[in-house]
């Protein structure tokens, strides 16, 4: 037993390294797909289609990935399809190179197909990886571990993304921007091959999934239990998010006319704030639960597109809407992951997360396509299409999730959250109470470390 715990501990440390490699792939691969499409003269509808592709094809592939868990070990699935995903970045590098050679007019369909295959390979891996990690991380430490893993991995990814922004801007200045994309996609391939190697070093606890453990997607929908309500909420939330999210890069490039350095700084700034808030959110989730995190993320995501309408200075965008969305992302990511682990059994975990992501993918497709279509048709009768799209996104983000979240229950009993009381008649007492409240939290944090 002690030997197995040691293997788990070593695997968790290795997983942090693997997460760093995966974040590197995202930094110079996934993050540049939309910008690459724009360089190939893609319209907003196509940019929305790429986001929709990632949103629905990946989750559908997760269903197949979960099916494979009945025949293969989770480690076999992860290594096989991570290796395939690493290889698939190389054709995209070739597409960028051929576009640089003057064949860009023919490359857009190949980009959509190639990126779709990358998303499928990643989707197949996810249920196996998610189930595997659930058996490695102790239940009472999930919030802290995943916040630590994300903080380390994303810090490396952010640094790489920042450097890549300067590099791409330099390539663009010298007329070689498409060659820059070819370089980035090659680096993404190398990073994913590193993940492939690291998965081989991780220990996998034995898990046997039987045929009777499977239930259909429609059975999952019809049952509409606590996790089913959460999955529906996730779908609606994704719809609201994706009406605007794929188009912030388009807005910065076309409307605000920012260069690639500013676009990179603004894009990665939310990730920096996300990392800063992760430790706090992780401890909050472990102690007080996840439902409050869902409310917080809904509110903050709703404020974000409104602020984009009024702010045009890049530094103002970084320190106001991007800070807000960083906190919102931290609350959402930790909340979803821990709620899923708390609400599902090990034998159903991969299947439930696949079904949740299918519903979420439907929301992503609907939101992305709606936003893209609006940006294409609104200019016909209104001069500022982004205002319409961002305003609609804000309304949906604030309204939709609250209809569902209130019906979701915490799966594990958590501590009650005691907030400081506000006394309008005695502001001095309010200040004293808040100071005492903060002091208590700091003392509890210090006690935890001991």
Secondary structure, 3 states (H helix, E strand, C coil): CHHHHHHHHHHHHHHHHHHHHHHHHHHHCHHHHHHHHHHCCCCHHHHHHHHHHHHHHHHHHHHHHHHHCCCCCHHHHHHHHHHHHHHHHHHHHHHHHHHHHHHHHHCHHHHHHHHHHHHHHHHHHHHHHHHHHHHHCCHHHHHHHHHHHHHHHHHHHHHHHHHHHHHHHHHHHCCCHHHHHHHHHHHHHHHHHHHHHHHCCCCCCCCCCCHHHCCCHHHHHHHCCHHHHHHHHHHHHHHHHHCCHHHHHHHHHHHCCCCHHHHHHHHHHHHHHHHHHHHHHHHHHHHHCCHHHHHHHHHHHHHHHHHHHHCCCHHHHHHCHHHHHHHHHHHHHHHHHHHHHHHCCHHHHHHHHHHHHHHHHHHHHHHHHHHHHHHHHHHHCCCCHHHHHHHHHHHHHHHCCHHHHCCCCCCCCCCCCCCCCCCCCCHHHHHHHHHHHHHHHHHHHHHHHC
